[in-house]
Amino acid sequence: ETILILIDLKHAEAAGPMLQYLVDADLDESTLAQLGRRFENSDWLKLAQAQSLRPAALDFSNAVLMAADQQARDPVRIAELIAAIGADDMEVWYPATVELGRAGIDGIAALVNVLADADAVDTHRAAIRALVAQSEAVVAPLVAYVNRGDTALNERLVEVFAELPRPAARPVLLTIAFASSSTEAARQT
């Protein structure tokens, strides 16, 4: 935080020794990933762009962002997060939902796989809640799933689109409603 404050105060050069300390610490991937989750991507970009701290700032920012991305997309971690979204406790399911959002398309695909699994009915509502929490980020990927024509999956995706606040979801809902392969339940939503 101190490094970012010094950059904001236009005294990036004063942060040089602190940055060097972090670089010399040779942090492992897990620690770098934790740093990546603690601060926003825009903070890492700000650090990377600090000319007086280059090349160390650029290299360190890249290492942090790559570690965070790799951890976010780890299939084992995603499976753990999928298990956590079904919890009743908001302090469990909400952070899992946020982390699935960080996983990007991998997180969305895992949530859609839950919806596509007829044996996972108990977790469908949790997967819908997690997808809705991703808001705009899910619209385009979910449209691709809708276009596959899986009637049972589309019925569940209609629930997601119906809860999304984004107006872009409305044309998708209409497309599903008027598709000849849609069920009556999908049309009514």
C-alpha positions in Angstrom: 0.0 0.0 0.0 2.8 2.4 0.8 4.3 1.9 -2.6 1.0 2.8 -4.2 0.6 5.8 -2.0 4.0 7.1 -2.9 3.2 6.7 -6.6 -0.1 8.6 -6.1 1.9 11.4 -4.3 4.2 11.6 -7.3 7.2 10.2 -5.3 7.5 6.8 -6.9 11.3 6.9 -6.6 10.9 6.9 -2.8 9.2 3.5 -3.1 12.2 2.0 -4.9 13.8 0.4 -1.8 10.4 -1.1 -0.7 9.8 -2.6 -4.1 13.3 -4.0 -4.2 12.7 -5.6 -0.8 9.7 -7.4 -2.3 11.6 -8.4 -5.4 14.5 -9.7 -3.2 12.1 -11.7 -1.0 11.6 -14.0 -4.0 7.9 -14.6 -3.1 6.4 -18.0 -4.0 3.5 -18.3 -6.4 0.9 -18.6 -3.7 2.0 -15.4 -2.0 2.1 -13.5 -5.3 -1.4 -14.7 -6.0 -2.6 -13.5 -2.6 -1.1 -10.1 -3.4 -2.9 -10.1 -6.7 -6.2 -10.7 -5.0 -5.6 -8.1 -2.3 -5.1 -5.2 -4.7 -7.1 -4.3 -7.9 -5.6 -4.9 -11.3 -5.5 -1.2 -11.8 -3.1 -0.9 -8.9 -0.7 -3.4 -10.5 -1.0 -1.4 -13.7 -0.2 1.8 -11.9 2.9 0.1 -10.4 4.0 -1.3 -13.7 3.7 2.2 -15.3 5.9 3.9 -12.7 8.8 4.9 -14.9 11.2 5.5 -12.1 10.6 2.0 -10.8 11.2 0.2 -14.0 12.0 -2.6 -14.9 11.5 -4.0 -11.4 7.9 -2.7 -11.1 6.9 -4.0 -14.5 8.4 -7.5 -13.8 6.9 -7.7 -10.3 3.5 -6.6 -11.5 3.6 -9.2 -14.2 4.6 -11.9 -11.8 1.8 -11.0 -9.4 -0.9 -10.8 -12.2 0.3 -14.1 -13.7 0.3 -15.9 -10.4 -3.2 -14.6 -9.5 -4.6 -15.6 -12.9 -3.0 -19.0 -12.7 -4.5 -19.6 -9.3 -7.9 -18.3 -10.3 -8.1 -20.7 -13.2 -6.7 -23.8 -11.4 -9.3 -26.6 -11.9 -8.9 -27.9 -8.4 -9.5 -24.5 -6.9 -12.5 -24.0 -9.2 -14.0 -27.3 -8.0 -13.5 -26.2 -4.4 -15.3 -22.9 -5.2 -18.1 -24.7 -6.9 -18.6 -26.8 -3.7 -18.6 -23.6 -1.6 -21.3 -21.7 -3.5 -23.9 -24.1 -2.2 -23.3 -23.1 1.4 -26.1 -21.3 3.3 -23.6 -19.0 5.0 -23.1 -15.8 2.9 -19.5 -15.6 4.3 -18.8 -18.8 2.5 -20.7 -18.6 -0.7 -20.2 -14.9 -1.6 -16.3 -15.0 -1.5 -16.5 -18.2 -3.6 -18.7 -16.4 -6.1 -16.3 -13.5 -6.3 -13.3 -15.9 -6.8 -15.3 -17.7 -9.6 -15.7 -14.3 -11.2 -11.9 -13.9 -11.1 -11.6 -17.2 -12.9 -13.3 -15.6 -15.9 -14.6 -18.0 -18.6 -13.3 -21.0 -16.6 -15.5 -20.0 -13.6 -18.5 -19.4 -15.9 -18.0 -22.7 -17.6 -17.9 -24.5 -14.3 -21.1 -22.9 -13.2 -22.8 -23.7 -16.4 -21.7 -27.3 -16.0 -23.5 -27.4 -12.7 -26.6 -26.1 -14.4 -26.3 -28.7 -17.1 -26.0 -31.6 -14.6 -29.4 -33.0 -14.0 -28.1 -34.8 -10.9 -27.0 -31.5 -9.4 -30.5 -30.1 -8.9 -29.7 -29.2 -5.3 -27.0 -26.8 -6.4 -28.7 -25.2 -9.5 -30.1 -22.3 -7.5 -26.6 -21.6 -6.0 -25.1 -21.7 -9.5 -27.8 -19.3 -10.8 -27.1 -17.0 -7.9 -23.3 -17.1 -8.6 -23.9 -16.4 -12.4 -26.2 -13.5 -11.7 -23.6 -12.0 -9.3 -21.2 -11.9 -12.2 -23.6 -9.5 -14.0 -22.5 -8.2 -17.4 -19.5 -10.6 -17.6 -21.7 -13.6 -18.1 -24.0 -12.3 -20.9 -21.8 -13.1 -23.9 -20.6 -16.5 -22.7 -24.1 -17.6 -21.7 -25.5 -16.5 -25.1 -23.0 -19.0 -26.6 -24.4 -21.7 -24.4 -28.0 -20.8 -25.3 -27.1 -21.1 -29.0 -26.1 -24.8 -28.5 -29.8 -25.6 -28.2 -29.7 -27.7 -25.0 -33.4 -27.4 -24.0 -32.9 -28.4 -20.3 -29.9 -26.1 -19.9 -31.6 -23.2 -21.7 -34.5 -23.5 -19.2 -32.0 -22.9 -16.4 -30.2 -20.2 -18.3 -33.5 -18.4 -18.7 -33.6 -18.1 -14.9 -30.1 -16.4 -15.0 -31.1 -14.0 -17.7 -34.4 -13.2 -16.0 -32.5 -12.1 -12.9 -29.8 -10.1 -14.7 -30.3 -6.4 -14.4 -28.7 -5.8 -17.8 -31.1 -4.9 -20.7 -28.9 -7.0 -23.0 -30.5 -10.1 -21.4 -33.9 -9.2 -22.8 -33.2 -10.1 -26.4 -31.8 -13.4 -25.3 -34.9 -14.2 -23.2 -37.1 -13.4 -26.3 -34.9 -15.7 -28.5 -35.3 -18.5 -26.0 -39.0 -17.9 -25.6 -39.7 -18.1 -29.3 -37.3 -20.9 -30.2 -39.1 -24.0 -31.3 -37.0 -26.2 -29.0 -37.9 -24.2 -25.9 -40.1 -25.8 -23.2 -43.2 -24.2 -21.9 -41.4 -23.3 -18.6 -38.7 -21.4 -20.5 -41.3 -19.5 -22.5 -43.2 -18.4 -19.4 -40.1 -17.0 -17.7 
